[in-house]
Amino acid sequence: MADLIKIDAGFATIGQGAGPMMVTWKAGLFKKHGLDIDKPHIMGGAKGVVRGLVSGEIQFGNLAAPAPLRSNVKGEADLVFLTGGINQQFIMGRPGIASREQLADKKIGFVGDGGLNDALVKFTISKLDDAGIRGLRKESLPTGGDREIAALVSGKCDAIVITPPESIAAQRKGCKYLIDFGEYGLNYALGGIAARRDYIEHHPETTRKFIKAYVEGMHRYRTDREFTIGVQAEYSGIADRTVAEETYDLTRPGMPPVPYPVVSSLQTLLDFMAQEVPEARNVDARRFVDERFIRELEENGFIASLSSSKP
């Protein structure tokens, strides 16, 4: 085997969005495709991934879309999405709230870190207002899944943006799913693998190897339930395996076999972002996508070949 190429990768937080990257790493698929990657780093949120990519601390990052899009339009970074990913988000209500209509004149938890939570809180308030459900207002919350769930259950707020596996824990405490962002075309589309544009241009073969490994890892995620659940439980620190099982069963059905970046969803975020970030006005989301590596794998038959292979 030729010498492996040493690079670094990272992801924002330990939620379900990092699952495919961790499955890829744990299954040895980066090494299989010629890359030497130590265990991917937890970067402490999407802003941390952006900083890591810009500084060169990591070459590839798994993160949600708002932070890199904001940095791009403000001229602070030049990052592009190479793939889509898993990023299933919901609005959940506290015990006693069973429908979105009950959110009129209520409070929704707001982290205030400029990340995906903030974008989706603002998006929700706007969409509910358009639907005649008015008066939903932001309530400041501490970051951290356990603390956010505690605030919801205690009634400090009436709803929060949440993602598996935290949503599974909240449901077991009597909280209800009120909104699935899939109805707005945003699930499985709010993030993925990103890199600096100049790194991609100077290292196309390394990028090609990374995306090939990641696509195979997503296939492993979709088709090997037991392996994926074990990886999810390990990297997320889930003590109760049934939570990891429910997380997998909730997120797996809608995963696309060909994980292209979803330009329409990125455009939705940019258009909404333009209400507060003037630089985002009239910006075409296609500027921030490079799908050639995914397209190559589809056109050369690699992705189709995975369906006939076994883990």
N, C-alpha and C positions, 0 to 999 in steps of 0.2 A: 504493500500500500504506500502511495506517495505520502510525503510529509503532510501532516494536518496543518491547516491555516488557523492560527490562534486569533480569536476575536472574543469580544464580550457582548453580552445581551442582558437586557433587564426588562422588568415589567412594573406596572404602577403599584398595585396592591395585591393582596392574596385572594381576591374574589375569583369567581368563575371565569372571568375574562382571561386570566393567565393560564387556564387549563391546557389549551393546545400547546403552548410553548413548553410547559413543564412536562407534558406527556412526551413531546418530541425529545426533550433532553433526557428524561428518565429512560426512554426506550432506546437510547443510544443512536438516534437517527441523525443528529448533527455529525457525530463521528463517522457514521456510515457514509455520509455525503461529503466528507473531507474537511470537517471543521472541528477545531478544538475549543470547546466552550466550557468553562467552569460553570458551576451551578448558576443559572441566571439570577441577577441581583434584584432584590425588592428595592425600588427607587423612592418609595414614600409618596406615591401619588403621581399623576400625569405630569405635573410641573417638574417633578424630579426626573422623569424620563426625558422630558424636553431638554432640561439642563445637561443630562448625561449624554444625550445625542449631540448637542451643540458643542460641548466641551471635548467630545471624543472619548469620554470614559466608557461609553458603550457604543457599539456600531449599529445595533438593531434594538428597537424597543417595542414592547407591546403596551398600548395605551389607548385611552378614549380620545375622541376627536377634538373636543373643545379647546384644550390647552394648545396643541400644535397648530390648529387653525388660527387661534387668536395670535399666537406668536408669529405665524407666517404673515398674516395681513398687516401686523404692526411692524414688520420688517426686522423682527428680533431673531428669526430663524428661517431656514429654508428646508422644511421637512416634507417628505412625501409618503403617502400610504402605499405600501406594496401589496397588501392583502386586506381582506376583511377579517373579522374575528367574531368571537362570542362576546356579547355585551348586553345581556338581557336585563332590562330595567322595568321596575313597577312602581306605582304609587300604592302604598298600603295605608289603611286607616287604623286608628287605635280601636281597641275593643269597644263595641257599641256603635261604630260607624261601618255601615255595610254597603254604602253606595256613594258614588261621586257627588250625587246631588246633595248629600248631607255635608259637603265641604263648604257650602256657602257660609261666609262670615266666620270661617274657622282658620286655624293656624297650620302651616306646613313647615316642617323643619328645613332650615337653610344653614349650610355649613359655612359659606362665605370664603371659600378658598379659590374661587375662580375656575373650578373644575367642572366635571360632568354633572355633579349634584346641583350646582348652582344653575347651570344652563337648563336642566330639566325642570327645576322648580319654577324658573321664570317662564319656561315653555308651558308648563301645566297651568299656571295662573292665567296666562294669556288665552289658552285654549278653552279653559272652563269659563272664563269671562265671555268669550265669543259664544259659548253655548248657553249663556244666561245664568251660569252658576257663579255669582259674583261675591266679592268680599273676602276671598281667600288671601291671607297675608302671611308674610314670612316671619318665622320665629327662629332666632339664632340658636344653634345647637353645637355642642362639642363634637369633634370628629371621633370616629371609632364606632364600628358596628354595634358593639354591646351597649355603648352609651346612648347611641341614637335609638336603639330599640327600647332601652329603659325609659328614655324621654317620651317615646310614643306610648308605651304601656301605662306610664304614670299619668299621662294626660298633659304633659308640658306642651306637647303639640298634638295635633289631630291627625296628621298624615306625614309620611316621609317618602322620599325616593329611596328605593332599596333594591338590592340585587341578591340572587342566591350566592352563597348559602345562608346569608343573614335573613333573607325573607322566609326561609323554612323555619328558622328559630322564632321569628316574629309570628308566623302563622300558628305555631304551637302554643303561643301565649295569647291566642284569641284575636289576633289582628287579621284583617281581611284585605285581599287584593281588590283594589278599586279601579286601577288603570294599568293596562299592559301597553307599553309604548310601541308594541308591534302594530297597534291600530293606526299609528301615525307613520308607519313605515320605518321605524327607527331601530327595532330589534335586529340583532346580528349585523348591525351596520354602523354602530357608533364607535368603532375602533378597529384595531388590527395591528399589523406590523408596520412600523415606520422607520425611516432612516434619513440621514442628510442627503440632499440631492447631489452634492459634490462627492460624497463618499460613494454613492451608487455609480456615478459616472467614472470615477477612478478605479473602482473595484467591482466591475460587472460580474466577474466570475464568482467572486466570493458571495455577492448578492444572490446570484443564481443558485449556488449551493445552499445558502440559507433558506431561500424560499422553497426549494425542492424538498429539503428536510422538513420544513414547517408544514407544507401541504401533506406530506406523508404522515406527519404527526397528527394533523387534523383528521385524517382518515382513520388513524389508530384510535383517536378519541371517539369518533363516531361509531366504530365497529367493535371495539373491545371494552365492553362495559365494566367488567371486573377490574381490569388493569387501570382504566381511567379513574374509577372510584377510589382505588387504592392510592393513586397519585394525588388526587384531589384531597383526600383525607390527610395525607402526609404533609403536603406543602402548605395547606391551609390550617393545619393544627386542629382538625375536626376530631374530637374524641368520640363522638357518636357517629358510627359509620352510616346509620340510617339517614343522617342529614346529607352526607355525601351522595348516598344513593338517590335521594329525592332531588338533590341539585342536578345530578346527571340526567335523571328522567325528565326534569323540567326543561333543561337547556338543549338536550340532544336533538329532539325531533326537527327543529327548524334549521339546523346547521346545514349550510349549502355544501354540496360535494366539491364545488369549484369556488373557492373563497375569494372571488374578486372584491376589491374595494367597492362599496356601494355609493356611487357618485351622487345619486339622487338624495340619499340621506345626508351626506356631507353638505350638499347644497341647501337642504332644509335648515341645517344648523347655521350655515353661513348667513342665510337670509334672515333668520331670527336674530343672530348675533349682530346684524347690521343696525338693529334698533338702538344698541348701546355702543357699538364700535363702528364709527363712520368708515373706517378703512375697509370694512367688510362689504360695503355696498357695491352691488353690481360685480362682485367677484365670482368667477366661474370656478366651481369646485374641481373641475378637471385639471386645473393648474397644480393641484396638490395630490395627484394620483399618478402612479407609474405601474400600470398593470401588465407590462410586456412580459415579465417573468412568469406570471400566472398564465398568460395567454400561451406562451411557449409550451408550458407543461400540459396544457389542454390540447394544443395542436399536435404535439409530438406523441401523444398517446399515453404519456406517463400517468396522468390522473385516471384515465380509463383502466390502465393496467392494475391500479391499486385495488379495484373492485374484485379482481380475480385472484388476488394474493391473500395470504393469511398472516396474522401478526406473528 
